[in-house]
Amino acid sequence: MSQAVLNPDAIDFARQLLGRARRENLKPPPNMGLVEWADTYRYLSAESSSEPGKWKTSNVEVCRGPMEAYCDPAVKVVTVMCCTQLMKTELINNIVGYHIDLDPAPMIVMQPNEKLGEAWSKDRLSTMLRDSPTLKGRIRGDKILHKTFAGGHVSIVGSNAPGDLAMRPVRVVLCDEVDKYPASAGDEGDPIALIAERQAVFWNAKRVHVCSPTIEGKSRIAREYKLSDRRVFEVPCPSCGHREEMVWANVVIPKDDNGKKLPEQSHYRCPHCETPWTEPQRQQAITQGSWRATRPFTGHAGFNVSKLASPWESIPQLVEKWINAQGNTQLLKTFINTQLAQTWKQKGDAPEWQRLYERRDDYPIGRVPEGGLFLTGAADIQKNRIEIEIVSWGRGKRSWSVDYIVIEGGIETQEVQDQLSRLVNGTWKHANGVEMSLLRFAIDTGYNAQVVYNWVRKHPGLVMAIKGMPPGPYPILCRPSYVDLNFEGQHVQKGVQLWGIGTDAAKTELYSWLQLDFTKDHDSSSQPPAGYCRFPQYNEDYFKMLTAEHLVEKQTKRGMQYGWEKFRERNEALDCRVYNRAAAAAVGIDRFEEEHWRELEQALGQLSTPSSAAPAPVAEQQRTRKGRWIKR
């Protein structure tokens, strides 16, 4: 067998190539951190900076902490929950430039979608490569979404593209605008979790998340920050030297003699010595700021900072934005998220159950208090029990929970049905001694619907069968449909009707009512705001059930939409109150005029004859037993 003869020149050439590869790719990175590299080699481009030219970390001191953390071998994940136009994008740019120049590695920059990825590549990455001399000529394969260089590459992907998230291994993952990511990349799961799996083979993998926060309970960047050591940016007071994080509560907005706010005179005040800062003093304090962790470190460094630490925007400018946002929910949400870097709590979110529990009234359970003018009831059907709430309604849609009853057993048993029948035909005593009956009773049909229909037939004109509508812009009480059919398959016009309930609208309204505050002044006749809800001395479980859901932003096929989600297992009290609201709508509370309220008050105050009872809705007047709500 013949043996190949190696050409000495070929061997020498191969050795040269290997030596070059070792010099370019296999040598360890120099002992230079990200801050030093950026201060030495990074240049800002005119297209993306108000001050183009050489980068200076001292110009944006808040960026020093995240940059140093990135180069710390003990840090595996960096999270930056930050205001807009401060450091998020430039942090990513610096990291990409650092790896291209000094520490080659396979990288991914993940944007919310491919279109935004293209914009970042064209407007930020390409201009940095052009204007930073040390990066010129380093890119070998130059595509918009994939650029290669000696020893590595940078790929730009959209978070909504599952195929792009599960390709080749990467060492560095840079996640931009993470609160705009979908909950799932197609059907394959969380995009950050998917892309993190690609780092498993690298002992020195790094992952970075950056974004301004959005809605409380839904914000991805806020969730990541909570998992970190939660560092805050503290600055020294120019007067007393006390170091503390700057917060909006310490911004002072003066007013003139007429109460008009004066944003141009606004300033920051030290909470320790109460000395007001001038704008130059705030700027100087920022340059002396430093980061402090508020939780134990476990490999995840987190940073949160607001525009109060920005060298490019003054306190008066921020106050002007704050004033303009008042009265406009969307502008206020934007200010809280993008300027203060804090999550926004929806008004429809559940109030804390403790607050409602602590402000309970002392009227007896089972008694209708003063101000209550008519009664409704509602039942939530469970497999082994029925939970019922009785509610009294008054002027301004103010309400009082009168009673909360649990009937043990299934609705299919005759004993349970008889107990429920006795309850809906019972009476509750008003504070002035009048015995009051229910005007409407709503019962849900989500469980064992046919049995419920059969029971509803026994209580015409009083009990209404209901069913929650799917998420969407439905009114609280929707047009009913007939569920009874004759032998020819036609609807029985006087049979059972099924009423649709717009639960989204009802819960949003209810939780806005539960957020209301009322402090009785010296005038005992003062009234709480319209919609105010009162409760007797119920136990804690009732209030936990009442506040068991919150409004969150969900990713759907139609984009991001709001929807209600449970965060506690039991929510029967909430369902009962929503059904009671629908029953009150069926009585006509949304259409009551002054004359209706006067008739109700007169009937209670003068113990009048049944003919002076509350007028039922026009469409129901002929079927309602007049006066059944009041008995001597």
ZAMARGU-4260 file (C-alpha; in steps of 0.2 Angstrom, whole numbers, plus 5000, padded with zeros to 4 digits):
<rodrens>
0) 5000/5000/5000 | 5007/5017/4995 | 5011/5030/5008 | 5006/5048/5005 | 5021/5060/5005
5) 5017/5077/5014 | 5023/5093/5006 | 5034/5103/5018 | 5027/5119/5012 | 5009/5113/5016
10) 5014/5108/5033 | 5022/5125/5036 | 5007/5134/5030 | 4996/5123/5041 | 5006/5128/5056
15) 5004/5146/5052 | 4985/5144/5050 | 4985/5135/5067 | 4995/5149/5075 | 4984/5162/5069
20) 4969/5153/5075 | 4977/5151/5092 | 4981/5170/5092 | 4963/5175/5087 | 4952/5162/5094
25) 4960/5151/5107 | 4969/5164/5118 | 4960/5169/5134 | 4952/5186/5134 | 4963/5200/5141
30) 4961/5206/5159 | 4949/5221/5154 | 4931/5223/5160 | 4916/5229/5151 | 4917/5246/5158
35) 4936/5248/5154 | 4933/5242/5136 | 4918/5253/5133 | 4928/5269/5140 | 4943/5264/5129
40) 4935/5258/5113 | 4916/5262/5111 | 4910/5276/5101 | 4892/5283/5100 | 4884/5286/5084
45) 4875/5302/5078 | 4860/5292/5073 | 4856/5286/5091 | 4864/5298/5103 | 4862/5316/5107
50) 4881/5317/5111 | 4890/5306/5098 | 4908/5302/5101 | 4918/5292/5114 | 4908/5283/5127
55) 4910/5288/5145 | 4903/5277/5158 | 4904/5292/5170 | 4891/5301/5160 | 4878/5288/5164
60) 4884/5282/5181 | 4869/5270/5184 | 4876/5259/5169 | 4892/5255/5179 | 4884/5243/5191
65) 4876/5232/5177 | 4892/5232/5166 | 4903/5227/5181 | 4891/5213/5186 | 4891/5206/5168
70) 4910/5203/5170 | 4909/5196/5187 | 4912/5177/5186 | 4899/5174/5200 | 4885/5182/5190
75) 4875/5171/5178 | 4860/5182/5175 | 4858/5201/5175 | 4841/5209/5175 | 4839/5228/5173
80) 4822/5235/5176 | 4824/5253/5171 | 4816/5268/5164 | 4817/5272/5146 | 4831/5282/5138
85) 4844/5279/5151 | 4855/5263/5148 | 4845/5247/5143 | 4850/5247/5124 | 4867/5254/5126
90) 4871/5240/5139 | 4867/5227/5126 | 4877/5236/5113 | 4892/5237/5124 | 4891/5219/5128
95) 4890/5214/5110 | 4905/5225/5105 | 4915/5218/5120 | 4913/5200/5114 | 4916/5204/5096
100) 4932/5213/5100 | 4939/5204/5116 | 4930/5188/5120 | 4923/5180/5105 | 4907/5170/5109
105) 4891/5164/5100 | 4877/5177/5105 | 4859/5179/5103 | 4850/5196/5104 | 4831/5192/5107
110) 4819/5206/5102 | 4800/5205/5104 | 4798/5201/5085 | 4809/5200/5070 | 4804/5217/5064
115) 4811/5225/5079 | 4826/5214/5078 | 4830/5221/5061 | 4828/5239/5067 | 4840/5236/5081
120) 4853/5228/5069 | 4851/5242/5056 | 4850/5257/5068 | 4861/5252/5083 | 4872/5237/5079
125) 4878/5242/5062 | 4881/5260/5067 | 4891/5254/5082 | 4902/5243/5070 | 4904/5257/5059
130) 4909/5271/5071 | 4919/5261/5084 | 4937/5259/5076 | 4941/5243/5085 | 4926/5235/5078
135) 4928/5240/5060 | 4932/5225/5048 | 4928/5212/5062 | 4912/5206/5054 | 4915/5192/5041
140) 4897/5186/5037 | 4886/5202/5037 | 4868/5198/5036 | 4855/5209/5045 | 4849/5195/5057
145) 4866/5185/5058 | 4883/5192/5059 | 4899/5181/5061 | 4916/5186/5067 | 4932/5176/5072
150) 4927/5164/5085 | 4908/5168/5086 | 4893/5176/5079 | 4878/5187/5084 | 4861/5181/5079
155) 4845/5192/5081 | 4829/5183/5084 | 4811/5187/5088 | 4803/5180/5104 | 4788/5174/5094
160) 4798/5162/5082 | 4800/5145/5091 | 4811/5138/5077 | 4824/5152/5080 | 4824/5149/5098
165) 4829/5131/5097 | 4844/5131/5085 | 4862/5131/5089 | 4870/5132/5106 | 4874/5150/5112
170) 4884/5156/5127 | 4877/5174/5128 | 4859/5178/5128 | 4853/5196/5128 | 4834/5198/5130
175) 4828/5216/5126 | 4810/5223/5130 | 4805/5207/5138 | 4788/5213/5144 | 4783/5213/5126
180) 4787/5194/5123 | 4772/5183/5121 | 4768/5171/5135 | 4773/5156/5123 | 4783/5155/5107
185) 4770/5146/5097 | 4765/5131/5106 | 4783/5127/5113 | 4783/5138/5129 | 4791/5153/5137
190) 4803/5161/5125 | 4816/5165/5138 | 4816/5147/5145 | 4817/5140/5128 | 4833/5150/5123
195) 4841/5148/5141 | 4841/5129/5137 | 4853/5133/5123 | 4866/5139/5135 | 4867/5122/5145
200) 4884/5117/5137 | 4893/5133/5142 | 4901/5134/5159 | 4903/5153/5157 | 4886/5157/5150
205) 4878/5174/5153 | 4860/5180/5151 | 4854/5198/5152 | 4836/5204/5153 | 4832/5222/5151
210) 4815/5232/5150 | 4804/5244/5158 | 4790/5236/5169 | 4772/5235/5164 | 4757/5228/5174
215) 4759/5222/5192 | 4758/5203/5192 | 4761/5201/5174 | 4777/5210/5171 | 4791/5198/5166
220) 4805/5210/5170 | 4797/5213/5187 | 4796/5195/5190 | 4815/5192/5185 | 4820/5207/5196
225) 4811/5199/5211 | 4821/5183/5208 | 4838/5193/5209 | 4847/5202/5223 | 4837/5218/5220
230) 4850/5231/5219 | 4845/5250/5221 | 4854/5265/5215 | 4858/5276/5230 | 4865/5294/5230
235) 4872/5305/5244 | 4863/5320/5250 | 4874/5336/5246 | 4869/5343/5263 | 4870/5329/5275
240) 4878/5315/5265 | 4865/5302/5269 | 4864/5289/5255 | 4847/5283/5249 | 4838/5278/5233
245) 4829/5293/5225 | 4810/5290/5225 | 4795/5300/5218 | 4788/5303/5236 | 4802/5315/5239
250) 4799/5326/5224 | 4791/5343/5230 | 4779/5352/5219 | 4775/5369/5225 | 4759/5378/5222
255) 4754/5396/5221 | 4741/5405/5231 | 4727/5398/5220 | 4733/5380/5222 | 4740/5379/5205
260) 4755/5368/5204 | 4771/5376/5199 | 4782/5362/5190 | 4796/5374/5186 | 4799/5376/5204
265) 4798/5358/5208 | 4814/5350/5216 | 4820/5334/5225 | 4821/5335/5244 | 4832/5324/5256
270) 4821/5313/5267 | 4834/5313/5280 | 4838/5331/5283 | 4823/5339/5272 | 4835/5350/5263
275) 4829/5354/5245 | 4842/5350/5231 | 4845/5361/5216 | 4846/5353/5199 | 4865/5355/5199
280) 4866/5346/5216 | 4855/5332/5210 | 4866/5330/5195 | 4882/5329/5206 | 4874/5317/5217
285) 4870/5305/5203 | 4889/5305/5198 | 4892/5299/5216 | 4879/5286/5216 | 4882/5267/5219
290) 4872/5251/5219 | 4867/5241/5235 | 4859/5224/5235 | 4843/5222/5246 | 4842/5203/5245
295) 4855/5189/5246 | 4865/5186/5230 | 4862/5169/5222 | 4870/5172/5205 | 4857/5184/5199
300) 4861/5202/5199 | 4846/5214/5198 | 4845/5233/5195 | 4830/5245/5196 | 4832/5263/5193
305) 4820/5278/5188 | 4822/5294/5178 | 4826/5303/5194 | 4844/5296/5192 | 4845/5302/5174
310) 4857/5315/5169 | 4847/5320/5154 | 4830/5325/5161 | 4827/5337/5175 | 4815/5336/5190
315) 4804/5350/5182 | 4803/5341/5166 | 4797/5325/5175 | 4785/5334/5185 | 4777/5342/5169
320) 4774/5324/5163 | 4767/5319/5180 | 4755/5334/5179 | 4749/5331/5161 | 4746/5312/5166
325) 4733/5316/5179 | 4716/5311/5175 | 4722/5300/5160 | 4724/5282/5165 | 4735/5278/5150
330) 4746/5292/5152 | 4748/5289/5171 | 4752/5271/5168 | 4765/5276/5155 | 4773/5288/5167
335) 4774/5275/5181 | 4781/5261/5170 | 4793/5271/5159 | 4798/5286/5170 | 4798/5278/5188
340) 4802/5260/5182 | 4788/5253/5193 | 4774/5241/5189 | 4756/5248/5186 | 4742/5241/5197
345) 4726/5240/5188 | 4711/5248/5196 | 4702/5232/5192 | 4715/5223/5203 | 4708/5215/5219
350) 4711/5226/5234 | 4719/5219/5249 | 4707/5208/5258 | 4714/5214/5275 | 4708/5232/5271
355) 4690/5226/5268 | 4691/5215/5283 | 4697/5229/5295 | 4683/5241/5289 | 4669/5230/5292
360) 4653/5238/5300 | 4644/5232/5316 | 4627/5230/5309 | 4620/5212/5313 | 4622/5198/5300
365) 4605/5195/5293 | 4598/5212/5296 | 4595/5225/5283 | 4604/5242/5288 | 4597/5259/5286
370) 4599/5265/5268 | 4595/5247/5261 | 4580/5249/5250 | 4578/5232/5241 | 4585/5215/5242
375) 4593/5203/5229 | 4601/5186/5232 | 4612/5175/5222 | 4618/5157/5222 | 4635/5149/5216
380) 4632/5130/5214 | 4646/5119/5218 | 4646/5100/5217 | 4644/5097/5236 | 4636/5114/5242
385) 4627/5130/5237 | 4634/5147/5243 | 4622/5161/5244 | 4624/5179/5247 | 4609/5191/5251
390) 4613/5210/5246 | 4603/5226/5250 | 4604/5240/5238 | 4602/5259/5240 | 4604/5275/5232
395) 4619/5278/5221 | 4621/5259/5219 | 4628/5258/5237 | 4626/5240/5244 | 4626/5231/5260
400) 4630/5212/5262 | 4616/5206/5273 | 4619/5187/5274 | 4631/5174/5267 | 4624/5156/5268
405) 4631/5139/5264 | 4619/5125/5261 | 4628/5108/5262 | 4624/5095/5249 | 4621/5093/5230
410) 4608/5103/5220 | 4601/5087/5213 | 4595/5081/5231 | 4577/5086/5235 | 4582/5091/5253
415) 4594/5104/5246 | 4581/5111/5234 | 4568/5113/5248 | 4581/5122/5259 | 4585/5134/5244
420) 4566/5136/5240 | 4563/5141/5259 | 4577/5153/5258 | 4572/5162/5242 | 4554/5164/5249
425) 4560/5170/5266 | 4561/5188/5273 | 4575/5198/5281 | 4571/5212/5294 | 4575/5230/5290
430) 4583/5241/5304 | 4566/5249/5306 | 4557/5233/5309 | 4550/5230/5291 | 4551/5212/5284
435) 4558/5212/5267 | 4558/5199/5253 | 4569/5197/5238 | 4565/5205/5222 | 4577/5194/5212
440) 4587/5179/5215 | 4601/5174/5202 | 4607/5156/5202 | 4621/5150/5191 | 4619/5135/5179
445) 4637/5131/5177 | 4635/5114/5186 | 4621/5102/5184 | 4611/5114/5173 | 4596/5104/5169
450) 4592/5101/5188 | 4594/5120/5190 | 4582/5124/5176 | 4569/5112/5184 | 4571/5121/5201
455) 4570/5138/5193 | 4553/5134/5185 | 4545/5132/5202 | 4549/5151/5206 | 4543/5161/5191
460) 4546/5180/5192 | 4558/5178/5206 | 4572/5167/5201 | 4583/5170/5186 | 4595/5156/5178
465) 4611/5164/5173 | 4627/5159/5164 | 4643/5169/5163 | 4648/5176/5145 | 4665/5172/5138
470) 4678/5186/5140 | 4673/5201/5130 | 4664/5218/5130 | 4648/5212/5136 | 4636/5222/5147
475) 4633/5216/5165 | 4616/5209/5160 | 4614/5202/5142 | 4598/5197/5133 | 4591/5181/5139
480) 4588/5165/5128 | 4574/5152/5130 | 4580/5135/5136 | 4563/5126/5137 | 4557/5117/5121
485) 4540/5109/5117 | 4537/5092/5108 | 4539/5101/5091 | 4556/5108/5096 | 4550/5126/5098
490) 4555/5138/5112 | 4542/5139/5125 | 4539/5158/5127 | 4535/5157/5145 | 4548/5144/5150
495) 4564/5146/5158 | 4575/5160/5152 | 4594/5159/5153 | 4602/5176/5156 | 4620/5180/5150
500) 4631/5189/5163 | 4645/5200/5157 | 4657/5195/5171 | 4672/5205/5165 | 4661/5221/5166
505) 4654/5216/5183 | 4671/5212/5191 | 4679/5228/5184 | 4665/5238/5192 | 4664/5229/5208
510) 4683/5230/5211 | 4683/5249/5207 | 4669/5250/5221 | 4680/5240/5233 | 4694/5252/5231
515) 4683/5267/5237 | 4688/5275/5253 | 4676/5283/5265 | 4679/5292/5282 | 4664/5298/5291
520) 4666/5316/5296 | 4658/5326/5310 | 4642/5327/5301 | 4633/5310/5304 | 4623/5312/5288
525) 4638/5311/5277 | 4636/5298/5264 | 4650/5287/5256 | 4653/5288/5238 | 4642/5280/5225
530) 4645/5261/5223 | 4652/5260/5241 | 4651/5242/5248 | 4648/5238/5266 | 4650/5222/5275
535) 4645/5215/5292 | 4657/5205/5304 | 4661/5191/5291 | 4677/5181/5294 | 4693/5182/5284
540) 4688/5168/5272 | 4674/5178/5265 | 4685/5193/5260 | 4699/5182/5253 | 4686/5174/5242
545) 4679/5191/5237 | 4696/5197/5231 | 4702/5181/5224 | 4705/5187/5206 | 4714/5201/5197
550) 4715/5209/5180 | 4730/5204/5170 | 4736/5206/5152 | 4735/5190/5142 | 4742/5185/5125
555) 4728/5179/5113 | 4727/5176/5095 | 4721/5194/5093 | 4735/5201/5103 | 4737/5207/5121
560) 4720/5208/5130 | 4715/5210/5148 | 4706/5196/5157 | 4702/5190/5175 | 4712/5176/5183
565) 4711/5168/5200 | 4726/5169/5211 | 4717/5160/5226 | 4708/5143/5225 | 4691/5149/5231
570) 4681/5163/5223 | 4663/5159/5227 | 4660/5176/5237 | 4666/5185/5221 | 4654/5175/5210
575) 4639/5178/5222 | 4642/5197/5222 | 4644/5197/5203 | 4627/5187/5201 | 4619/5199/5214
580) 4624/5214/5203 | 4616/5206/5188 | 4600/5203/5199 | 4600/5221/5203 | 4601/5226/5185
585) 4586/5214/5182 | 4577/5224/5195 | 4581/5240/5186 | 4594/5249/5197 | 4603/5255/5182
590) 4587/5264/5176 | 4580/5270/5192 | 4576/5289/5193 | 4573/5299/5208 | 4555/5294/5209
595) 4559/5276/5211 | 4571/5279/5225 | 4557/5290/5234 | 4544/5277/5232 | 4556/5264/5240
600) 4560/5276/5254 | 4542/5280/5257 | 4537/5262/5257 | 4550/5258/5271 | 4547/5274/5281
605) 4528/5273/5281 | 4525/5254/5281 | 4513/5258/5266 | 4502/5245/5257 | 4510/5233/5244
610) 4505/5245/5230 | 4519/5257/5234 | 4532/5244/5232 | 4547/5246/5220 | 4543/5247/5202
615) 4550/5232/5192 | 4558/5234/5175 | 4545/5239/5162 | 4547/5222/5153 | 4544/5213/5169
620) 4530/5223/5177 | 4516/5211/5173 | 4525/5196/5180 | 4531/5203/5196 | 4521/5201/5212
625) 4519/5219/5217 | 4524/5221/5236 | 4532/5204/5238 | 4547/5213/5245 | 4539/5220/5260
630) 4528/5211/5273 | 4521/5218/5290
</rodrens>
